[in-house]
Amino acid sequence: QVQLVESGGGLVQAGGSLRLSCAASGHTFSNYAMGWFRQAAGKEREFVATINKGGSAADYADSVKGRFTISRDNAKNTLYLQMNSLKPEDTAVYSCAANGRTLYSFNVYYRAQDYDYWGQGTQVTVSS
């Protein structure tokens, strides 16, 4: 089992940047494919980005492609989400998630039900 703790959220003006971190503990981080999801007030949770175990493959929601970058440092047991050119519609609680079921190194995952472990989330607010 892995424990996940997000940090780095906050208030930023439109056009600004933030970097979210997700610190993992309790199990070998490199065994997990990882993802970022977000949930805005009154809306359903949505996929943001995913990365495979080794960090060689990643993919993004169309709404953030070209602005956000997911990465991981397996030596530091940490997942990152670099968010640039932020928009007010990016305002949400951002959560990281871990998939411990995958047997394949190259797989990435897009659905919340594919993830077994979740962090508590960090609030990102983008003002116009």
Phi, psi and chi 1 to 4 in degrees:
 res  aa     phi    psi   chi1   chi2   chi3   chi4
   1 GLN       -  142.9 -175.5  167.7  -23.7      -
   2 VAL  -120.5  141.6   64.3      -      -      -
   3 GLN  -105.2  140.1  -68.9   79.3   45.0      -
   4 LEU  -126.1  132.8  -55.6  171.6      -      -
   5 VAL  -133.0  118.2  178.6      -      -      -
   6 GLU   -88.5  153.8  -58.4   94.4  -23.5      -
   7 SER  -154.1  168.3   61.6      -      -      -
   8 GLY   103.3   -4.3      -      -      -      -
   9 GLY   -71.6  172.2      -      -      -      -
  10 GLY   164.0 -166.3      -      -      -      -
  11 LEU  -103.1  129.8  174.2   64.0      -      -
  12 VAL  -142.6  151.2   63.4      -      -      -
  13 GLN   -78.7  154.9  -71.5 -170.9  -28.5      -
  14 ALA   -55.1  136.8      -      -      -      -
  15 GLY    92.5  -11.0      -      -      -      -
  16 GLY   -83.3 -174.4      -      -      -      -
  17 SER  -132.7  152.9  -61.9      -      -      -
  18 LEU  -144.6  151.9  -77.9  175.0      -      -
  19 ARG  -121.7  119.5 -172.3  175.8   81.2  154.9
  20 LEU   -91.1  146.1  -55.5 -176.3      -      -
  21 SER  -123.1  151.9  -61.8      -      -      -
  22 CYS  -135.4  107.1  170.7      -      -      -
  23 ALA   -89.7  129.0      -      -      -      -
  24 ALA  -108.6  144.1      -      -      -      -
  25 SER  -149.0  160.4   61.9      -      -      -
  26 GLY   100.7  -16.3      -      -      -      -
  27 HIS  -161.9  170.0 -151.8  -94.1      -      -
  28 THR   -67.9  110.5  -54.3      -      -      -
  29 PHE   -59.8  -37.0 -179.5   60.4      -      -
  30 SER   -69.9   -5.6   58.3      -      -      -
  31 ASN   -82.4   -5.7  -74.8  -14.7      -      -
  32 TYR  -116.0  131.1  -64.2   86.0      -      -
  33 ALA   -74.6  147.0      -      -      -      -
  34 MET  -127.3  158.0  -60.1  -65.4  -65.0      -
  35 GLY  -148.7  160.5      -      -      -      -
  36 TRP  -117.1  136.4  -75.1  100.2      -      -
  37 PHE  -129.1  163.1  -70.9   76.4      -      -
  38 ARG  -141.6  154.8   66.5 -174.5 -178.1 -173.9
  39 GLN  -139.5  115.0 -172.8  167.3   18.6      -
  40 ALA   -84.6  157.6      -      -      -      -
  41 ALA   -58.1  126.7      -      -      -      -
  42 GLY    78.9    6.0      -      -      -      -
  43 LYS  -122.7  164.9  -64.9 -172.6  177.2 -178.9
  44 GLU   -78.0  156.7  -66.8 -172.3   -7.3      -
  45 ARG   -64.3  141.0 -178.4  168.3   51.3 -166.3
  46 GLU  -133.0  150.2   64.3  173.8   -7.6      -
  47 PHE   -68.1  141.0  164.7   76.7      -      -
  48 VAL  -116.8  -53.6  175.2      -      -      -
  49 ALA  -160.2  156.6      -      -      -      -
  50 THR  -142.8  152.3  178.6      -      -      -
  51 ILE  -144.9  145.6 -169.3  166.9      -      -
  52 ASN   -81.5  179.0   69.7  -26.5      -      -
  53 LYS   -55.9  -46.3  -69.2 -179.5  178.5 -178.8
  54 GLY   -88.5   -9.1      -      -      -      -
  55 GLY    87.4    8.4      -      -      -      -
  56 SER   -87.6  -13.4   60.7      -      -      -
  57 ALA  -132.8  138.1      -      -      -      -
  58 ALA  -149.6  157.6      -      -      -      -
  59 ASP  -152.3  163.4 -155.3    0.0      -      -
  60 TYR  -138.8  156.0  -57.9   87.9      -      -
  61 ALA   -66.6  147.8      -      -      -      -
  62 ASP   -58.0  -32.2  -72.3  -16.8      -      -
  63 SER   -68.7  -18.6   58.2      -      -      -
  64 VAL  -119.0   -5.1  -53.2      -      -      -
  65 LYS   -59.8  132.1 -159.2  168.0  -69.9 -173.1
  66 GLY    89.4  -12.8      -      -      -      -
  67 ARG  -114.5  -35.0  -59.9 -172.1  -62.0  120.5
  68 PHE  -107.6  149.0  -69.6   11.4      -      -
  69 THR  -134.0  124.0  -57.9      -      -      -
  70 ILE   -95.0  141.2 -171.7  171.7      -      -
  71 SER  -153.0  169.7   62.6      -      -      -
  72 ARG  -147.7  150.6   64.7 -169.6  -62.7  162.0
  73 ASP  -123.1   98.8 -174.0  -24.2      -      -
  74 ASN   -67.8  -26.8  -74.6  -15.2      -      -
  75 ALA   -68.6  -28.1      -      -      -      -
  76 LYS  -102.3    2.5  -65.2 -176.8  177.8  179.7
  77 ASN    55.1   42.6  -64.6  -24.3      -      -
  78 THR  -135.8  137.5  -56.2      -      -      -
  79 LEU  -106.6  145.6  175.7   73.9      -      -
  80 TYR  -128.0  156.4  -57.6  100.5      -      -
  81 LEU  -138.5  106.0 -175.1   68.4      -      -
  82 GLN   -86.2  121.3  178.1   66.0   43.7      -
  83 MET  -117.3  116.2  -54.9 -174.0  -64.8      -
  84 ASN  -115.7  164.0  -61.3  -31.0      -      -
  85 SER    49.5   48.5  -57.5      -      -      -
  86 LEU   -65.4  146.1  -77.8  160.8      -      -
  87 LYS  -120.4  156.0  -55.4  174.8 -178.8  179.8
  88 PRO   -55.3  -31.9  -29.1   36.3      -      -
  89 GLU   -72.6   -5.0   51.0  -96.3   43.4      -
  90 ASP   -83.5   -6.2  -66.4  -40.9      -      -
  91 THR   -61.8  124.9  -64.7      -      -      -
  92 ALA  -178.0  171.3      -      -      -      -
  93 VAL   -89.3  125.0  174.8      -      -      -
  94 TYR  -103.0  131.0  -75.6   71.1      -      -
  95 SER  -126.5  142.0  -61.1      -      -      -
  96 CYS   -97.6  156.0   61.6      -      -      -
  97 ALA  -145.5  152.4      -      -      -      -
  98 ALA  -124.4  135.5      -      -      -      -
  99 ASN  -105.9  112.6  174.2  -47.0      -      -
 100 GLY  -100.7    5.8      -      -      -      -
 101 ARG   -94.8  -17.7  -72.9  171.3  -93.7  163.5
 102 THR   -68.8  138.3 -178.1      -      -      -
 103 LEU  -100.4   -8.3  -61.0  177.8      -      -
 104 TYR  -111.4  135.3  -55.7  103.9      -      -
 105 SER   -70.9  -27.8  -62.0      -      -      -
 106 PHE   -94.2   -6.7  -65.4  102.1      -      -
 107 ASN   -72.3  141.9  -79.0   15.8      -      -
 108 VAL  -122.9  161.9  -66.7      -      -      -
 109 TYR  -135.6  139.8  -62.5   89.8      -      -
 110 TYR  -113.2  -18.3  -59.9   86.9      -      -
 111 ARG  -100.6  142.0  -55.5 -179.8  -52.5  167.0
 112 ALA   -59.3  -34.6      -      -      -      -
 113 GLN   -71.1   -9.0   54.8  -98.5   47.4      -
 114 ASP   -83.4   -6.2  -70.6  -31.0      -      -
 115 TYR  -108.1  139.6  -69.3   86.9      -      -
 116 ASP   -98.8  -29.3  -51.4  -66.5      -      -
 117 TYR  -130.1  142.4  -54.3  104.1      -      -
 118 TRP  -134.2  147.0  -67.0   80.5      -      -
 119 GLY   -83.7  178.3      -      -      -      -
 120 GLN   -84.4  -15.8   82.8  -70.6  -13.0      -
 121 GLY    97.5  156.1      -      -      -      -
 122 THR  -136.8  136.6 -174.7      -      -      -
 123 GLN   -81.2  131.6  176.2   70.4   46.1      -
 124 VAL  -119.3  124.1  171.2      -      -      -
 125 THR  -124.0  124.5  -57.0      -      -      -
 126 VAL  -113.4  118.4 -175.7      -      -      -
 127 SER   -93.1  148.3   62.6      -      -      -
 128 SER   -89.8      -   56.7      -      -      -
